[in-house]
Amino acid sequence: MNFLYLFGIMKIYFRDNFCTIYKLQLNFLVTYLTDKGVDIVYNPAQADIIILGLCAAFEADEARSIKIIEENMCFALGGGKKIIVYGCFSKVREDILKKYHEIKYVYLWEIDKILNELCINNDDFYPYESMWPSNFRLKEDYRVYDKKKKFIGISTGCSFDCVYCPHKLGSGNLKSRKLDSILEQINQLKNEDVEKIILTGTDTAAYGKDLGIEFADLLEAIMAELDKMQKNIKIRIAQFNPEGLNDKYETLLKLCKDNRVEEFQMPIQTSSNRLLNIMNRKYTKNQVSEFIEELRKDNENIFLRTDLLVGFPTETMDELLESVEFANKYFDEVAIYKFEFKKGTAMEKCKFDYLSEEEKERRKRNVYEILGNTKCLHHSGGQDMDSLISSDFQKEGGMKNG
Ligand code: SF4
């Protein structure tokens, strides 16, 4: 029994460098604990327990996560405080965590185990059936703060199996939130001054595959809910693997032609069908181009975002240049990521000649040079946070002044 909790004096400090979906899930956990009488403090020195939510998507994220651990270890060593780590880092860099005997860690898909660590009964802890907050915990969690923008986390983990993927390695298999709990969350926005909602997850195209429904069904239900609320709220769709175009294509297209859908992020990674096949991503560049050409006929101002993976093993310069040309033709924003090998992914089983770091860097610079002469926004996301933040300000400023 945890006497601190029993006597309602448990103080917990949270720190994270999570991506959007896990910031929302973390805020759900913090809200749950607050409702249980736990005191959330904002200075680790005042805490009994320190919970760190750590990302491991890219090497740059791993470095940031290790820095956060080191900044808090003094409280465990000197202060006798308990440190619990959870997040993709727990799985992707379990090797590092094993060196810290003072640290307890749980995998991202075992969030309920945090309550066990706190000796708090979790009989009523149902993150996938319950309402989630539509905001992040802290103002500093936002790259561009906009109180009229709300986030709707729809699922964690993923059902696709891209061979290189650190996200699935760290977050596990797909878990979708129940449709009703998402619609209830949307409905709760009726009394708020909301201009746009962002549908987000590790991969939104995977939504519902563990519930026997598809993403298009969710989008249709959300639009019907907004109609019922008589609210003209814009919709942005994040992180949609184009493999999702294989499901309810016509329905999805019809829904996205609605001008309320103002942004759609579809990471293509490459336009080379040969490479897509090796990556185990089951779509073709023609599927993507046909969808976008049809979409823009009725929703011409939709802002389309994508990701390009640069330097994937066996990638030729022709394939890379063709992918950049394709991305510039069909998308308004491109995130340019240098390929990184991750232990624990299916890549380990594949025999490849990997490109050198220098060659990958040279190709990335090349892509920046090409896109630098176009109107296409570009950055390198978590691999280069400054580029991402400046791109966001450019975009939001532009869309605001649209
Ligand atoms: S769709 Fe995205 S999250 Fe899912 S396995 Fe592929 S890269 Fe990873």
Residues whose N, C-alpha, C, O or C-beta is under 5 A from the ligand:
A	BS01	SF4	C158 F160 D161 C162 C165 H167 K168 T202 D203 N241
